[in-house]
């Protein structure tokens, strides 16, 4: 489990001029954010783009900047504001000025000064109180304003989850409050009543969909840690453990590797819990003879990963589990090996079905229920009268700053796009269920499975599970430590 960072990632982080500057990421140089802002300017023309950053946390927990603001700035200061002036081609960052009290508490951070301006690469830094005056000038000129219109997305969140949460909150008769995004837009419209307000999110989402080499390096590192965490979990697992004990083994790997947080909550499902795709109670006990599904990944520098593996709780697949798992694995691999650059999801699935049909003919089934389950799995990818209602199954979901990241803006898979495939095959009644998941990077020649190093073949899994895990190093006090030295009173 030696820590060996991606060479490109090491060089990038070491070369950042702001590596020691709190309040600005050390994962990208300021030039990358400047290039992103230039691409926004190319889209908005003479208009302006205005974005609010997130707030400080309500409790004693670290700040994780909202994704849209981070994507354009790399700034991790609370309550920062940004104006990108397309006509002047100038970016102004508004910050709360530093205070001696806060600096004594957390150390140096971004301030309204030249050093911070150079560290972030913006054109101007002004005090946050100047933002109102800047908006008034924009309003007086009746300029078009682009602003984010979907709720801010923070760590362990995806936009679809936040949108659903805010909708439920607004519709709740005993709650009903609106989010910061709606409040900000309402204030913006009040401050600039004659300005047209347009949605900035489609522009940013399109830019975010294709990852830069630096983004790919960071996502690769998050995937490396996710894979190492899963492998440590396999070594550690044994009957009698609780699901949350497996979580602890992976968390050690993630934090030891520099993870800032988690991509999403840990989905650790044992036996009867496996059919539930987002089961996360993690309080069940592992039983001999059960399979375990582990789906969890870290957050590295505001970027995520998503890897899933399945293994036997006691280290050995039963013959029936092996038959079920292996037919699923071969069908899963048929889907993966059909992925092609410049292809549509439908073209990939059509090619996969041809491979799946050959696999089904050649596979030696001994259990009719397993054959029936596998046939239903293949049919989900067909375009035929046998396809389920609602059409063919989707190929997977994109991954980036969010684990369910912005949608692919093109109908085809193009270089720099990262997504997962995660089909689930469950026997009717939930007796057996398997779901694997891998991180796929589309390249100029095809694709790369960034999580391919994590074992999937039954023999590889069983061999790995014979190795000692973290659980062999039990927490014990040194001899004599903590023992009472007081003499018994007479």
N, C-alpha and C positions, 0 to 999 in steps of 0.2 A: 504494500500500500504506500510505497514511496511517492512523494509528491513530485511529479514531473510535469510542469506546465507546458502547454503548447508553446513551441519556440517563438512563433509569431506573437503570441499573447505576451510573453515575457518581454520581448523587445518593444512592443507597443507601450506597455505599462512603464517600462524603464525609461523610455524616451519622452514621456509626457512632461512638459515643463511645469505642469501643475501638480506633480505627484505628491508634493508635500503640502499643497494648499487645501485646507478644509473648505468645503462648500462647493468644490468643483471635482468632477469625477477624475480618477486617475486611469481610467480604462481607454480613453480616447484623447488625442491631442485637440486643441481648440480649432485647428484647421478643418477637422472633419465636421464639426458642428457648423463652421462658417460655410462649408460647401453645401450642407443641407439647407441652410438659410438662403443661399443663392438659388437653389433649386425651387424654393418656395417663391422667391421674388420673381423667378421666371414664369411662375403660374399666376401670380396675382397682379402683375403689371404695375400700374401706378397706385394701386390700392395699398392699404396697410393691413398687417396681421397683428392681432393683439391676443396675448395668451396670459392667463394667470397660472402661477405655480401653486403647489399644494401648501397647506398650512403645517405648522409644527404639530406634533402628536399631542393628544390630550393627556397622555400619561408618560411614564418614564420608558419610552421606547424610541428607537432611532427613526429618523425621518427617511422615507423613501419617496423620491420625487415622482410626480405623476408622469406618465409615459410620454404624452405629447410634448410637454414642456422640456422634459429631459432630452428627448430626441433632438430638439433644436438648440439646446443650450449646454447640457451636461451639468447645469447648476443644481445644487442640492440644498440651497438656502430656503427657509420657509417664507411664504408670502412674497416671493419674488414675482415681478411682472415683466412682460416683454412686449416691445413694439418693434415690428419689422416694417420699415418704410420702403415700399417697393419703388416709389418715385425717386427718393433720395438714395436708395440702395444702402440704407443705414439701419443698424440694429441698436436699440437702446434697452439696457437692462436696468430695472428699478429695484433697488434693494433697501431694506431697513439698515440704517447706518450701524456700525459696530458700537457696542457699549462695553466699557471696562468690566462691568459685572458679568456679562455673558462670556467675554474673552477669558476672564479668570476661571470660569466654570468649564469651558470646553476647549480653550486654546484659540489660536488665531483662526479667523475665517474670513470670507469675502467681505469687503467693505467698499464704500464709495471712494475709490482711489485708483490711481494709475496702475498699481501693482495688480489689483484684482481685474482691471480691464484687460491687461496683457494676459493674465492667467486664463481668462475665459475666452478671449478673442473677440469680444463684442466691440462695437465702435465707441459706445458711450455707456457709462454707468452713472445713474442719477439717484438721488434719494427717493424713496418710495412716495413721499409726500408730493413729489413733482409730477406724478402720474396723472393726477386730475387736470393739471394745467396742460399736459401734453394731449390728453383726450379732448379737452376743450378746443385746442388749436385744430385738431383733426375734424372736430364737429363743425367749427366755423368755416372750414374749407369744404364741408359737405362731401368728404371723401368716403369711398366705399371701404367697409371694414370687414375683414375675414376674422372669424373667431371660432374656437372649438364649440360644438353644440352638444356633444355627448358628454355624459358624466366623466369626471377624471377617473383614471384607472391607476391604482397603486399596486404594491406588491401582493402576490398571491391572488390577483384578480384578473379577470378578462372582461372586456367591454360588455359582452352579452350578459354576464352575471350582474354587473353594476346597473345596466339599463333595467333589467328585470327587477332588481332590488328597489330602485328608485320608483319604478312604476307601482310596485306593491305598496311602497311607503306612502305615496301620494294618494292612492286609492283607499288606504286604511282610514276608516272614520275616526279612529282614536289616535291617529298620528297626523298624516296629511302634509308634513313639511316638504319643501322642495330642496333640491340639492344646490351646492355652491355654483354649479354651472348655470343653472337657471337664474339664480340670483345675480350672477355676474352679467349675464346677457341682458337681463332686465335693467340693471344699472347702466349698462353700456348704451342701450336704446334710449334711456332717459337722458343720458349725457350727450348723445349725438342723435337727436330725433330726426334730422334730415339726412342722415347717412344710411345707405343701404347696408344691412348686416348680412353677410354670406357665411356659409358653413366652411370652415377651414379643414374639418376632419377628412373629407374625401381626398384632399390634396396630400395631407400628411400620411394617410393610410396607404395611398398608392406608393409614396416614397418608401415607407417602412416595409412594404411587402418584399422587396428585393434587398437582400442583405449585402452590405459592403464586406470586403475582406476582413476588416477589424471586427465587425459584428459576427461574422462566421467564426473567427478565432475564439471569441468569447463564448458563443453558443457551443462550440466544440468542447471548450473546457467545462462548461456546465454539464454537457453530456458525458464527458470523461468521469466527472465526479459522480454523476447519477449512476453510471455503470459500476464504478468501484464500490459505491454504497450498496447496490443490489448484490454484488458478489460477496461483500462482507456479510450481508444479511443471510445469504445462502450458507455461508460457513457457520454462522451463529445459530441458525434455526435448529430446533429440536422439539419434540412433543413435550407439552407441559408449559412452554413459554407462552406469554401473552403477545398479542399482535403488537402492542405498544413497545414491547422489548425489542422487536425487530426495527421499529422506528428509531429507537435510541442508537442502534448500531449504525444505521445509515446517517443519522444526524451527526454522529462523531466524524464520519468521513467527510461530510459536506462542510462542516465548520472547520475541520482541520485543513481543508483545501481552500478556505477563504470565502466560503459562501456568505453572502450578506443576509440571506433569508431563504425562504422556500418558494418554489414556483407555484405550488398549490398544496392543499392539505394532503397528508399521506393517506393513500388508498391501499390499505393492507387488509386483504380479505382471505380468510381461512375457511376452506371447506364449504359449508352451507352459505357463507356470505359472498362467495365468488360471483354469483350471477348478478349481483347489484353493482352496476358499473361505477358508482360513486359512494360506495360504502366506506365510511371513515370513522366509525366509532372506535375501532382499534382496541376493543376491550375483551375480545374473545380469546379463548385459550387454544393453542395448536394441539391437534389430536393426531396420533399415529394413524396413517392411512388416508389422511386428508391432503389435498393440494393447497398451496398458498399462492396467492397473487399479490405481487408487490409493485406498486405504481407510485413513484415519488421522485422528485428531482429538486435540485437547489436553484437559487437565484444568484447569478454571478453578474455583478455590475449592471443590474437592471435587465438582465437577459435570462431566459429560462431554457429548460429542456423538458423532455417528456419520454420516459422509457419505462416499459413494463416487462416483467418476467414472471414465470410460473414455475414452482418447484415443489417436490413432495416434502411434507413437514418432517418426516423421519429420514429423509435422504435417499429413499428408494421408491421409484414408481411401481405401483402394482401392475400386473399384466394388462388389466382393463384400462387403467389410467394411461399407460404407455400407448395402447392402441388408439385411444381417444386423442391424446396429446399429439402423437405423431401424424395422424391424418390431418389434424388442424395445422400443424407446423408445415407440412408439405403444401397444403393449400395456401397458407400464408406466404410461403416462399414463392409460390407460383404468382401470386399477386405482386410481390416485391420485384421479382425479376422481370416483370412486364413493364416496369416504369421506364419511360423514355423521355428525353428532353424534347421539347416542342410538341409533345403529344397531349391530347385532352384526357381527362379522367375517364370518359366513356371509352376511348380507344384503348386505354390501359386495361380497363376492366374486361373489355371484349377479348383482348389477347390473353388475359389471365384465365378466363373461363375455358378457353381451348386447352390450356395446360391443365387446369383443374379436372376437366373431363377425362383426360388421359390418366391422371393420377388416380381418379376414382375407379377406373377400369382395372388398373394394375394393383391397387392396394388390397392386401389380404385382410379382409374384415372377418372377424369371428363373432361379432355382436351386431345383430340387426338394428338395435337402437342407435348404435354409433354410426352405422351406415346411413340410417334415416336422417340423423342430425347433420351429418356431413353433406348429404344431398341437399338439404334445406339451406345449408350455408352457401353452397355453390349457386343455388337458384337465386339467392339474393343479389347476385351480380349479373344475372341474365337480363336481356331485354326479350321477354317472351311472355306468353300467357301465364307461365308458371311464376313470373316475378311477383313479389309481394306488392300489395297496394301501396301507392305512393311512389312507385318507380324504383330504379336500381339504387343500391346503397352508395353513399358517398365514398370517396377514396380515403379521406382522413381530414385532418385539420392543420392549419399553418401554426408555426411556433416562432416566437421572437421575443419581444418585450413582454408579451402575454403568452400564456400557455395555449390559449385559443386565440391566436394572434389575428391581425387584420387579414381580410380575405385576399386571395390571389386576384389581382386586377385583370388578369388575362385568362382566356379559356384554356390556354395551354400552359404546360410547366416549363418555365424558362430559368436559365442559370441564375443562381443566387436565391432561389426560393427554397425555403425549408419547411417541411411538414412531416407529420407522422402518419403511419397507417396503423390502425388499431382495431381490426375486426374482432368481434367476439363470437364464439361458437358455444352455445348452451343447449344441453339436452333438455327436452321437455320435462318439466317438473324440477329442473335445477340440480339434478343428481350429479352431473359433471358439467364443468364450464371452464373455458380457457380463453384468455385474451392476452396477446403479446403486443408490444408497441416498440417501434424503432424510429430514430430520427433520420430523415432522408433529406440530403442536400442535392438539389439539381445542379449539375455541372454542364460544361460545354459539350462533354462527350456522353453524358448519360446521368448517372446519379451516384452518390456515395452514401452508404449506410454508416453514419457516424457512430452508431452504437453497436456495430457488428461484433466488437470484441467481447460483449457480454454473452455468456454461454446460452444457447437455446437447445442444442441437441441433448437428449436425455442422458447419454453417457457422460457428456461434459459436465452437466449439472451434478450428476451423482458423484463424479470424481471430485469436483470442487467442494461438495458438501462433506467430504471426508477430512478436509483440512480444518485445523483449529480456528475458531473465531474469537471475537472479543469476549464472549461469555466464559471462555476458559480463564480469563484474568478476573476472577471474582474480586469484589470489593471487600477486603479484610483489613482489620487493624493490625499493625505490627505487633509481634509478641510482647506482652506486658503493657501495651499502650491502652490507657483507659481503665485499667484495673484499679480497684480501690486500694489505696495504700494506708488508709486510716485504720488504727487499731480498734478492735471491738472494745466498747466501754464495759467496764466491770461494775 
